[in-house]
């Protein structure tokens, strides 16, 4: 069962909207301790709601990963059984998780090749620290900077920087073996509208190496 007061990793599941323009739904991905979650236990289609304060230091976009403390819902409990404490919501610290993102068609001969790319397109904003999967290997660790989409576009431009003096590559089969043994994978649907998720794209992340 979800633990009230514990911190979880969530993905923003829609743009702010609905009856209150400051209301957002979130999909839980994992506990901050790395334990898997069962979306069915969150009821409400596996979603949690978050009421924005207007003081957030980051741009709230569908697909954004955030960390927040879980609490029981006291408003509309029939619709949402849980919410996150508004003041606890934050972007994950670099030391808390590393997201793995995929560029399957990108030619990468060395991890530093990605440092030369001034704007890789992604459908959603990535975590502050990432590893990149492409061409049979996983590369990293990179720090990211992200530019939001311009009018009429749906892609974020992401620039990679070395997160440490040494960048490395790992064979993807070795990475998969490690992930299967130590981690789990979540896939959720995200809406690119202000309504609850109905259409969207899969958001996959593995907390295997994140904590």
Secondary structure, 3 states (H helix, E strand, C coil): CCCCCCEEEEEECCCCCCCCCCEEEEEEEEECCCCECCHHHHCHHHEEEEECCCCCCCCCCCCCEEEEEEEECCCCCCCCCEEECHHHCECCCCCCCCEEEECCCCCCCCHHHHHHCCCEEECCCCCCEEEEEECCEEEEEEEEEEECCCCCCCCEEEEEEECCCCCEEEEHHHHHHHHHHHCCEEEEECCCCCCCCCCCCEEEEEHHHCC
